[in-house]
C-alpha cells in the first residue's frame, strides 16, 4: 500500500540522483564487489531482470553495508539490523525519493508514495485520507471485501470441479485490484469476468517495468536505447490517466455517492485545519497511487503466503484448524472474527519476512551525521535498505533465517526481538498508510481459502521471483481441492497475539 507523510519541518533537501561519492566522505571504507568494469561498474554476473536478487547475493558476501556502482552511479546499500535501527531515527533521517520511485513520478507525481518531502500536497492528502483507514471505516469495507472474495472462490470452485490448477498471482491481482477499486472508489473493473488481465493491469505492469528498466540503463543513453520502450510507457501512462479521469468524472456526476470512501474524501473533504482541498490533478495522482500500490503489494503477499502454505502442510493444517475453530460454520465471518486469526496472521507475517513485496526503501540524512557511530554522512546523503536481507539478519533471526516458520511471530518471540527488524511496510511517519487495510484483506482471504480448499502444489515447481519494483512469485499455480468436512462450532481456546486490526505488523511501538 501507499506511504504516508512526514510531519517534521519540510527541509528542502537536494533532489535528483546523488552519487555516494557526494555524500559519504569515507566511502572507500565500505566494501564493494571485487570485479569492477571501467565505465560499466559492478555488473559482472548482474542481470537486468533481477537487480534486487543480485544485490541480495552481494549482501551475503559483503556484509551489512556495501556499495555498488553501475553506469557511473555509485550507491550504498544497508541491511544490518543495527544500521537500519539508526536509519529509523526520524529526527536524523527522512524518506529518500530516488531510483525506481523517482522513475514513477511521471505517473504518480506528488502522490503519497512518490512525493518529495518538501511537497505540500501529500501532507494535505494524508490528513484528509487518514480517517479512511480507521476502525470504523475498515469495518465498512469488510462486506465489500467479502463480495470480491466470493468472486474469487466462484472461480476457484469451477477450477476445483474440473481438476484444474489456478494462476495464483493472476487471481490474487484480480482480487486485490477489485477490492481497492470497489472499497476506495466504488468502481468495478470486471477482472474476474475477463479471460485476460484488465488493460489497467497491463498498463500498470508496463509502467512499473519501465521504471525499473530505467535503473539499468546509463541515463545519457536512455533516450536512444529505450526509445520504443519510452513510447510504450507514455501510452501506458496515458491509459492509466484516462481510466482514472473517467472514474473521477463518474463520481463527480453523482455527488454524495460513496462519500465515505477514499475518492469521496478526496473530492468532498477539506483539510481539518487549513481548509485546503486537493486539486483535480492531485486527486488523479492519489487515485493512481492507491490503485497501483494498493493492490500490487497485497497480491504479492497473498501469493507468497499461498505458496508457503502449499509447501508446508503442517502449517496449513494448523491455520485451517484455527479458521474452523474461530469462524465455525458461518458463511460470512464478521470483521472482528478476522482479527482473531492469530496463527493465520503469523503465516502472513512470516511470508512477508521472507519476501516483502515492497523489498527496499531509501533513507537520507537530514543533516551531517554519522550512521551507527561509524560511517559519516553529509546532509542529503542516502542509502537503500534491503528489506529481505534485514529480515534474514542471522543476528536477529538466527542461523535458520531462510526457513519458513510462522512461530517466529508468536508474541513472546516478537517481544524478545529489538525494534526495527521487521519492515515490510517501510518505516517512520511515511510508512504505509494502508497497512491495516492490506493486512485485514490478506488475512480474511487466506482464512476463506483455507476453510474452503486444500491447496495442492504443482509437481516440480520451484519458487522463482519476478521483480517489477514489487516482488511476485513467477508461474505459481496451485490445485484447489474442495473440502468436505464440516467446520466445528466457533468455540474453544484461541491463540494469543496481535491481529490485523491491532498494532502494526512489527508488534512493537512504531518508530
N, C-alpha and C positions, 0 to 999 in steps of 0.2 A: 504494500500500500504506500501511499504518498507520505511525505515528511512534513513536519510542522515547522513553525517559525522560531526565530531566535530572539529572545527577549532583551539581551543586553544591548547597549547603545550600538547604533549601526555604523561601526567604523568602516570607512571606505578603504578596504584592503585592495592591493593590486589585483587586477583581473587578467585573464588570459593565461596561457601556459607559461610557467616559470620553471626553468630547469633547476635541478637540485644544486647545481654549481652556484646559483644566485642566493640560495637560502641556507645552505649547510656549510659553515666555514671549515669544518673538519671532515668533509665528505670522504677523503681518502681513507679514513679510519673505518669506514663502513664496508663490509665485504661485498664483492661483486663476482659474477661468473668469470672463470679463468680465461675463456677464449673470447676476445673482443675483436670484431672485424672492423677495419677502418671504414668510416662513413656510416656503415650499417649498424654497428654496435653489437650488443649481446644477442645475436639472432641465431647462433649455432644451435641446431636442434629445435628451434622455435616453430610454432605453427600459427598461421593467421586465424585458424578456426578455433583454437583452444588457448588463447593467451592467458586466461586465468589459471587453467590447469598446468600450463608451462611454469607459471610463477609459483604454484604450489610445489612443483618438483624442485625448483631452485630453492625455495624456502627450506625444504627438508635438508638440503645440502649446506646452505649458507648461514642458517640460524635465524634468530628472531627479528633481526633488522638487516636488510641488504639493499643493494641498488641495482638497477638495470639501465641500460642505455639502448635506445632504438632510434635510428634515423636522426641522430643529433640531439635527442631528448633524453636527459638523464633524470631519473626519479627514484625515490626511496620508498621501500615497502616495509611494513611492520606487521608482526603478528604475535610477538611475545606478550604474555598477559600483563606483566608489569609495565611495559611500554604503552600498551593500549589503555590501561587504567590511568596513566598520566595524561594521555591524549584526551580522555573523557572529561578532564577538568575544564568546565565551561568558562572559567574566569581567564584561562590562558589560551584555549584553543576554540576554534569555531569550525562549522562546516566549510569545506572547500569544494567549490564547484569547478570541476576540471575533468579532463579526459573524456570518457564517454558521456558523462552528464552534460557537460557543456555542448557536446555534439547534438544533444537533444533540444537545445534551446530554439532552433528554427521551428520545431514542432510545438514545444510547451512554453517557451518564453519565460516569463516570471511566474509560472505556476509554482505550487508549493514545493515541488521536488527540485526544480531547476533554477529557482530564483537565487540571485546573489544576495549576500547578507545585508547589503545596503539598499535593496529594492523594497519599497514600502508596501506593494500590493499583497505580498504574501502574509505580512503581519495582519493586514485587514482581513484577508481571506481566512486565516487561521482563527481569528477571534470570532468571525461570523459563523464558521463551519464547525467549531469545536463542539457545540451542543448537539450536533447531528450524530455524534459518537458517544453520547451519554447513555446511561442505562435505560431511560425511558424511550429514547429513540431506537435503541438496539432492540428492545422488546417489540417495538412496532415493525421492525424489519423481519423479525423471526418468521411470521407466517409467509411472507414473500419468499424467504429462503427455502421454506418447506415446499412451496409451489414449484420452484425451479428444480429442487432436488427430485420432486416427483416426476418431472420430465426426464431427468437422467435415469431414474430407476425404470421407467417405462421402456426406455431404450435398452437398458441392460437386461430387462426381463425378456425382451424379444431375442437378444443375443443368447441368453441362457437357454431359452426354449429350443433354439436352433443349434446349440452346442458350439456357438462361435466365440471367438475371442473379441475383446473390445480394445479400442485405441485409447489407452488411459490418458496420455497428455492431451489428445484431441478432445476427449469428452470432458476432462476437467477444465479445459479452456472454454468450452461451450458453457459449462455450468457457471464458472466464475464471471464470465462476461455477462451472461444473462442476469446473474444475481446483482452485480453492481449497477447494471443498466436499469433494472426494474426497481431496486430499492433506492437508488440515488437519483434516477432521472425519469422514472415512470415509462421506460421505453423497453420494447421487446424486439430483439434482433432476429428472432426466429431461428436461433442457431441449431436447435435440435430437429428442426424440420428440413434442414439443408443437408445435402449429400457432401458438400464441400464447405470449408470454413467460410464464415461470413466475410465479405470483402473488407469490412473494417478490420478483421483479424489479419487478413492477408496484408493490408496496407500497414498495420501496426508492426507486424513481424518484419516487413521490409524496412521500415524506418528504424527499428531497433538494430537490425543487422547492419544497416548503412552507418549508423552512429558508431558501432563497434569497428567496422572496417576502416573508418577514418583514423582510428588509433594505430593502424598497422601500415599506413602509407605515409611517406615523407610529405609534410604539408605543402612544400612548393610544387610537388609533382601531382598532388591530388586532382587539380582541375583537368589534367591530361589523362592520368591513369584511371580516374573514376568518372570520366565524362558521361558515359551511358548510365552508370550507376547513379550519378547525381540527378540525371533526368528522371530516372525511375523514382528516386527518393522524393523529388519535387512533386511528382504525380501522386505518390503515396500520401504525402502531407496534405496536398490539395483535397484528396478524397476524405481524409480524416477531418479536415476543416469543414468540408461540405456536410458530412454526416452530422457533425456536432451543431452546425448552424441550423440544419433542418430540425434537429431535436429541440434546440432552444426556441426556434420560431414557433414550433407547435405548442410549446408551453406558454409562450407569450400570447398566443391566440386563445389560450384557455386559462386566464389568470385565476389563481386560487387553487387550481388542481395540483395536488401534491405539494402543498405549501410547506410541509414539514420535512421534505426530503432535501437532498443536497442542492438540487437545482432550484427548488423553491426558495431556499435560504439565500442562494447567490443572487436571485432576481429580486427578492422582496425584503430582505433583511438589511438594515443599516448597522454599521459598527456600533456596539453598545455605548461607546464613549465619545467617538468623534463624529458619529452620524454619517461617515463616508459609506458609499456603496461601490461595489465592484463595477468596473467599466465593462462594456459589452465584449471588448477584446479579451479582458482578463477572465471573464466568465467562460469564454470559449477555451482558453488555456487551462483553466481549472478543470473543466469538464473532460478535456482530453487527458489531462494528468490522471484523474480518477479512473477513467475508463481503461487507460493503459496500465497504470501502476496498480490499480485496484483489482485487476483480475490476473495479470501476468504472474505476479509473485505467488498469489494464493494457489493458482492452478499448478504451479511447480511444486509447492509444498505438499499439496494433496497427492500429486503423482509420486513423489519420492516416498511419502508415507505408505501409500498403497503398495509400492514396490517392496518396501521392507516388511510389511505385514505378510505379503505373499511368500517371502523368503524365510520368515520366522514364524512358523505355525504355532509355536508355543506362545508368542506374544499376541498373535491374532486370537488364539483361543481365550487368553486371559482378558483381552479387550472386549471380545464378543460376550463373554460371561458377564462382564461389568455392564454392558449395554442391556443385556437381558434382565439383569437384576434391577438396574436403576429405572429403566423405561418400562419394563414389564410388557403387557400385551397392547399398550396404547399404540394407535396408528400414527398419531401426531404428537411427538414429545413436546412439552412446553418449553418456554425459554429457560426457565430455571433448571429444568432437568438436564440441559446441555452442560451447564456448569458443574454438574455432579459427576460427569465422566472423567474422573481424575486420571485413571490409567490411560484412557484414550488420548487425553491431553498430553500425557508424558510420551506416548508414541509420536505425537506430532512434534513435540519439542525435540526429541532425540533425532527425528528426521531432519528438522531444521538445524540441529547442531552439525550433523554430518554434511548436509548440503543446503546451507542457507541460500535461498533462491535469489536474494539480493546479496551477492558474495563479497562486496567491498564497499567501503565508504572512505572518504578523504577528509583529513583534518588539517587546518592551517593555524599557524601561530598568530595570536592577536598582537603580540609584541615580542621583542627579542627574549628568548628563554632558553632553557637547557632541558631537553627531553630526558626524563628519568634521571636527572643529575649527571648525565654522561654525554649527550650529543647536543652541542649548541645549535640553535635555530634562530634565524633572523625573522623579523616581522614579515608575515606573508609566506614564509616557507611552509611547504605542505608535505604530507606523506599519505600513502594509501594503505589502509588497514585491510589485510587479507583475512576475512572473517572465517572461511573454512579452516585456515591454519590456526587462528586463535582458538577455534572450537576443538582443535586437536592438540593443543599445547600439552605435552606429557606431564609438565609440572603441575597442571591443574586437573587434567582428565585421566592421568595415569598412563601406564605403558600400553594399555589396550584401547587407546582412544579411537582407533579405527573400527572398533567393534560396536555394533548396534545393541544398545542396552537402555531401554526406557527407564529402568530403575535409577539411572543417574539423576533423574529429576524427582525422586522421592523427596519430600520436604526436608528431611534431615540431611540428605546429601546436598541439597541446594544451599541450605544454611551453612554447611561446612566449607563452601567454596567462597573465594573472595568476590567482590563486586566486579562488574565489567568484563566477565569472562564469557558471557553468552549474549551475542549482539546480532540476532537475525533481523532486527528492525532498526538498525542504526543506533545512534547514541545521542543523548542530551536533548535539548529543547527542540531540535529538529529531527528527532526520531519520528517514526511512522505515526501519523495522526490516526490512521485507521487500523492499528494493530489489533484492537479488541474486536472490531468488525471481522477482520480476517480470521482471527482465532476462533470466534464463535461459529462462523460459517464452516471452517475446516473441521472443527470438532463435531459439529452437527452432521456434516456429510459423511465423515468417517463412521460415526455411530450408525447412521442409516444404512450404509453399505455393509458394515459388519453384521448388523442384525438380519439383513436380507439375504446375503450371499456368503458362500465360501469362495475365496479368491485364489484361483489356482494359477501358478506362474507358467509361462510359456517355456517349453523344454528348450534348453540350450541358451536361454537369454542371459547375457552378462550386462551389467549396468554400464551404460555409456552416457556421458553427459554432454548435452548441447549447450553452447554458450551464445546468447544474444543479449548481452548485458545482464539478463537474468539467466538462471540455470534451469534446465528441464531434462528429465530422462529421455534419451533418444530411443525411439522404436519400442517403447514399453507397451506390451499387450498382456492382458490377463483374461482368463476364462472365468466368468462369474457362474456359480452354480447355486441355484435357489435352495435355501434351507427349508426343511420341512418340520423340524422340531418346534413345538410350541414354546413361546417365551414364558418364563415363570413370572409370578407376581412381583411387582416392584416393591420389595421389602428386603430386609436383611441388612447386614453391616455394609458400610461404604468405606472406600479408601479415603484417606485424608489427603489434603493438599489444596493447591490453588487451582481453580477452574478458569475457563476462558473469560468469564465475566469478572474475574477478580483482578489480581495485580498483573503488571507487565510480565512477559514470559520469563524474565530473569529471576522472578520471585524474590527480588530484594529491592529496597528503595531505589528509585530511578536516579540517574546521575544528575 
